[in-house]
Amino acid sequence: MGLQQEFWETPSAHIRATRPDHPVIYAAPEMLQASARRFIDGFPGLVSYAVKANPDPVVLANLAAAGVVTFDVASPQEMAMVQSAVPGAVMHYNNPVRSVDEIAQSVAFGVTSYSIDSLSELAKLAPSVSRRCEVAVRFKLPVAGAVYDFGDKFGATADQAVVLLQEVAALGFTPAMTFHPGTQCTDPAAWRAYILAAADIAKAAGVKPARLNVGGGFPSHRQSGNAPQLDVIFSAIKAAGVQGFGPDHPVLLCEPGRAMVAEGFTLATRVKAIRDGAHVFLNDGIYGGLAEAPLMGTIDRTTVIRPDGMPRTGPVLNRVVFGPTCDSLDRLPGTLRLPSDMVEGDYVLFHGVGAYSTATVTRFNGYGALEQAVVFALSV
Ligand SMILES: *Cc1c(COP(=O)(O)O)cnc(C)c1O
C-alpha cells in the first residue's frame, strides 16, 4: 500500500471500469478523517484509536493525518503495524492478558500505558515495565446497553479494582482506570454508570487516577434512518466525569474502534444468483466482509447498482440473502430490502462497514478474497 496507490472517483466508477466478480471494499480517506475529527472535536478529552477494528495502513495513516496520535493495540503484531504506518505514535497496550514475551516486545516498542484486571497480570508487568508508564485498572459492571458485551471476558469487579488501584500506586506506576462498555453501545447511561462507579472505586482506594479511559463501544450507523447521536454520548460522559470526580476530574480518554472507521468503507458484493425470484446469493457473506451480521444484525444501508454503475430504483422487496460458501449458516439474518428490478450480475453495496470486516475475513471455501480500492467519495 504505497504512494503509487490508485484512486477512483466513486465505487460505481470503479465497478463500471473493472466489473469485478470478487467482493471489493472501498476506503474513503476523506470520511476516515472526518470521523476522526468528529471525535477529536467532540469528545471531552483525548482520543485513541482501537486498532483491532481495522488495522489497514490506509486507516492508520488517515486517522493520524486528522490528528490521532494514540493507538490502542492488543498484540505485538498490531504494535508493528502502528509503528510502520505512524512512526512515533503513542501506543496503549490494553489487552489485559499478556505473555512474558509479549510484555518484553511491548517494552521494545515503547508502549507507555497498560491495562490490567488481575494481580497476577500486574505482577507480570512489574519486573520489566518502566515506572514512568501508566497502568490502568480495568473493571466491569453488570451493565446492559451494548449489542455485544465484553464484560464477561475482561474486567475486575469493583472490590478487586479497589485493591488493584492501590497496588498499582504502591508499585510506583501512574495509576489510571478503564472500562469498555461493549461494542455498538447506543445508551449513554452505560458510560454514566461506569464513570460514577469508577469514582466510587477511586474513593474507596484512596487513589486519584491520573486518567479515566472510557473505552470504545461508540455506535456506528447500521440501520437506515437511525444515525447514532455521538454528541449526546459525549455530553453524558463529560457530565458524569464532573458529577463523579468533581471539577478536578481525571483526564478523560476514549478508544473508539468501530465508530472511527465504519463510515469510511463501503463493501460491494455481486449478485451471483436470484433463485425462484426470492433467494439472493451474493459473492460475499458471513465468512467475508459481513462477518458481524449474525452477531450484530445485518446492515440495511444498501444501494444496488447495475454493472454500468446506474442505480436500481425499483420498489423494494424483502429478500433472503445468502453468502457464497456451501455452509448453510452463510446467510444474513432476517431479510434485506432490495429493489425488485435487481438481476444477476448487479452489485449490492453495503455502507458503513469499515469496522470488523476486513480485519476478520476468512478464505473459507475459497471465497473471501477482498480487493481494497481507495475512492474520493463513497456516494454511489
Ligand atoms: C475492542 C475494544 C475497543 C474498541 O471497541 P469498539 O466497539 O470498536 O469501539 C476499545 N477498547 C478495548 C479495550 C477493546 O477491547
The ligand as an SDF file (V2000), in Angstrom:
LIG
                    3D

 15 15  0  0  0  0  0  0  0  0999 V2000
  -12.4340   -3.6350   21.0790 C   0  0  0  0  0  0  0  0  0  0  0  0
  -12.0470   -2.6380   22.0670 C   0  0  0  0  0  0  0  0  0  0  0  0
  -12.2630   -1.2800   21.8200 C   0  0  0  0  0  0  0  0  0  0  0  0
  -12.9700   -0.7670   20.6000 C   0  0  0  0  0  0  0  0  0  0  0  0
  -14.3040   -1.1260   20.6340 O   0  0  0  0  0  0  0  0  0  0  0  0
  -15.3420   -0.5450   19.5780 P   0  0  0  0  0  0  0  0  0  0  0  0
  -16.6480   -1.1300   19.9690 O   0  0  0  0  0  0  0  0  0  0  0  0
  -14.8980   -1.0000   18.2390 O   0  0  0  0  0  0  0  0  0  0  0  0
  -15.3110    0.9370   19.6870 O   0  0  0  0  0  0  0  0  0  0  0  0
  -11.8270   -0.3710   22.7680 C   0  0  0  0  0  0  0  0  0  0  0  0
  -11.2140   -0.7840   23.9010 N   0  0  0  0  0  0  0  0  0  0  0  0
  -10.9990   -2.0850   24.1630 C   0  0  0  0  0  0  0  0  0  0  0  0
  -10.3310   -2.4590   25.4150 C   0  0  0  0  0  0  0  0  0  0  0  0
  -11.4180   -3.0530   23.2620 C   0  0  0  0  0  0  0  0  0  0  0  0
  -11.2120   -4.3450   23.5400 O   0  0  0  0  0  0  0  0  0  0  0  0
  1  2  1  0
  2  3  1  0
  2 14  2  0
  3  4  1  0
  3 10  2  0
  4  5  1  0
  5  6  1  0
  6  7  2  0
  6  8  1  0
  6  9  1  0
 10 11  1  0
 11 12  2  0
 12 13  1  0
 12 14  1  0
 14 15  1  0
M  END
$$$$
